[in-house]
């Protein structure tokens, strides 16, 4: 039951995010209902998908855990190490500096690193489906970005090294908060010292 709910959530959440890779289809949606309607619909479907993912994964963890393989303990430490740059990359996609300019899409790089890190540390079926799906989406989205150009789109403003320093500092704070508070108290899995 939990896996089915989680998969339905993944279809909604990642499906609506894949719509953005189909520029002609997206343009037709915007033309038919307007930019505001498109954004509201996108947000509502994303939120519903995310809620189903969280609910489904929590249900799966509580009632139907299925082990596929047992990762060695060292993988948890590797995951902890990989998560720091993953979080910094995601932050750098909002606080744009040289990191953003160099990678062009640090959000997708951060999501890929986050997914790979969690695939290394989790050998159960639900985790493989969850993190594997996000990894596949990030790869597909990155490939699509190489092939598309939005004519007339305004350039994204990018600042210098100062923003990189801010992104790294904020990333470290977020990383520590995720590991010390969010992961143990919301996810139920301790990270640091476990």
For each residue, the residues with C-beta under 8 A, 3 or more apart:
1: 4 5 59 63 64
2: 5 6 56 57 58 59 60 61 62 63 64 126
3: 6 7 56 60 64 125 126 129
4: 1 7 8 56
5: 1 2 8 9 52 55 56 59
6: 2 3 9 10 52 53 55 56 57 59 60 126 129 130
7: 3 4 10 11 56 129
8: 4 5 11 12 52 56
9: 5 6 12 13 48 49 50 51 52 53 54 55 56
10: 6 7 13 14 49 53 129 130 133
11: 7 8 14 15 49
12: 8 9 15 16 45 46 48 49 52
13: 9 10 16 17 45 46 49 50 52 53
14: 10 11 17 18 49 133 134 137
15: 11 12 18 19 45 49
16: 12 13 19 42 45 46 49
17: 13 14 20 46 137 141
18: 14 15 21 22 137 140 141
19: 15 16 22 25 26 29 42
20: 17 26 141
21: 18 140 141 144 145 148
22: 18 19 25 26
23: 26 27 148 150
24: 27 28
25: 19 22 28 29
26: 19 20 22 23 29 30 38
27: 23 24 30 31
28: 24 25 31 32
29: 19 25 26 32 33 38
30: 26 27 33 34 35 38
31: 27 28
32: 28 29
33: 29 30 37 38 41
34: 30 37 38
35: 30 38 39
36: 39 40
37: 33 34 40 41
38: 26 29 30 33 34 35 41 42
39: 35 36 42 43
40: 36 37 43 44
41: 33 37 38 44 45
42: 16 19 38 39 45 46
43: 39 40 46 47
44: 40 41 47 48
45: 12 13 15 16 41 42 48 49
46: 12 13 16 17 42 43 49 50
47: 43 44 50 51
48: 9 12 44 45 51 52
49: 9 10 11 12 13 14 15 16 45 46 52 53
50: 9 13 46 47 53 54
51: 9 47 48 54 55
52: 5 6 8 9 12 13 48 49 55 56
53: 6 9 10 13 49 50 56 57 130
54: 9 50 51 57 58
55: 5 6 9 51 52 58 59
56: 2 3 4 5 6 7 8 9 52 53 59 60
57: 2 6 53 54 60 61 126 130
58: 2 54 55 61 62
59: 1 2 5 6 55 56 62 63 64
60: 2 3 6 56 57 63 64 65 126
61: 2 57 58 65 126 188
62: 2 58 59
63: 1 2 59 60
64: 1 2 3 59 60 126
65: 60 61 124 126
66: 124 125 126
67: 70 123 124 125
68: 123 124 125 128
69: 123
70: 67 123
71: 75 76 120 121 122 123
72: 75
73: 76 77
74: 77 78
75: 71 72 78 79 120 121
76: 71 73 79 80 121 194
77: 73 74 80 81
78: 74 75 81 82 117 120 121
79: 75 76 82 83 117 118 120 121
80: 76 77 83 84 179 191 192
81: 77 78 84
82: 78 79 85 86 113 114 116 117 120
83: 79 80 86 87 113 114 117 175 178 179
84: 80 81 87 88 171 172 175
85: 82 88 89 110 113
86: 82 83 89 90 110 111 113 114 117
87: 83 84 90 91 110 114 171 174 175 178
88: 84 85 91 92 99 110 167 168 171 172 175
89: 85 86 92 93 99 103 106 107 109 110 113 171
90: 86 87 93 94 106 107 110 111 114 171
91: 87 88 94 95 167 170 171 174
92: 88 89 95 96 97 99 100 103 106 110 163 164 167 171
93: 89 90 96 100 105 106 107 110
94: 90 91 167
95: 91 92 163 166 167 170
96: 92 93 100 101 156 157 158 159 163
97: 92 100 101 158 159 160 161 162 163 164 165 166 167
98: 101 102 160 161 163 164
99: 88 89 92 102 103 106 164 167
100: 92 93 96 97 103 104 106 156 158 163
101: 96 97 98 104 158
102: 98 99
103: 89 92 99 100 106 109
104: 100 101 145
105: 93 108 109 142 145
106: 89 90 92 93 99 100 103 109 110
107: 89 90 93 110 111
108: 105 111 112 138 141 142 145
109: 89 103 105 106 112 113
110: 85 86 87 88 89 90 92 93 106 107 113 114
111: 86 90 107 108 114 115 134 135 137 138
112: 108 109 115 116 135 138 139 142
113: 82 83 85 86 89 109 110 116 117
114: 82 83 86 87 90 110 111 117 118 131 134
115: 111 112 118 119 131 132 134 135 138
116: 82 112 113 119 120 131 135
117: 78 79 82 83 86 113 114 120 121
118: 79 114 115 121 122 127 130 131
119: 115 116 122 127 128 131 132 135
120: 71 75 78 79 82 116 117
121: 71 75 76 78 79 117 118
122: 71 118 119 127 128 131
123: 67 68 69 70 71 127 128
124: 65 66 67 68 127 128
125: 3 66 67 68 128 129
126: 2 3 6 57 60 61 64 65 66 129 130
127: 118 119 122 123 124 130 131
128: 68 119 122 123 124 125 131 132
129: 3 6 7 10 125 126 132 133
130: 6 10 53 57 118 126 127 133 134
131: 114 115 116 118 119 122 127 128 134 135
132: 115 119 128 129 135 136
133: 10 14 129 130 136 137
134: 14 111 114 115 130 131 137 138
135: 111 112 115 116 119 131 132 138 139
136: 132 133 139 140
137: 14 17 18 111 133 134 140 141
138: 108 111 112 115 134 135 141 142
139: 112 135 136 142 143
140: 18 21 136 137 143 144
141: 17 18 20 21 108 137 138 144 145
142: 105 108 112 138 139 145 146
143: 139 140 146 147
144: 21 140 141 147 148
145: 21 104 105 108 141 142 148
146: 142 143
147: 143 144
148: 21 23 144 145
149:
150: 23 153
151:
152:
153: 150
154:
155:
156: 96 100
157: 96
158: 96 97 100 101 163
159: 96 97 162 163
160: 97 98 163 164
161: 97 98 164 165
162: 97 159 165 166
163: 92 95 96 97 98 100 158 159 160 166 167
164: 92 97 98 99 160 161 167 168
165: 97 161 162 168 169
166: 95 97 162 163 169 170
167: 88 91 92 94 95 97 99 163 164 170 171
168: 88 164 165 171 172
169: 165 166 172 173
170: 91 95 166 167 173 174
171: 84 87 88 89 90 91 92 167 168 174 175
172: 84 88 168 169 175 176
173: 169 170 176 177
174: 87 91 170 171 177 178
175: 83 84 87 88 171 172 178 179
176: 172 173 179 180
177: 173 174 180 181 182
178: 83 87 174 175 181 182 183 191
179: 80 83 175 176 182 183 191 192
180: 176 177 183 184 191 192
181: 177 178 184 185 186
182: 177 178 179 185 186 187
183: 178 179 180 186 187 189 190 191
184: 180 181 187 188 189 190 191
185: 181 182 188
186: 181 182 183
187: 182 183 184
188: 61 184 185
189: 183 184 194
190: 183 184 193 194
191: 80 178 179 180 183 184 194
192: 80 179 180
193: 190
194: 76 189 190 191
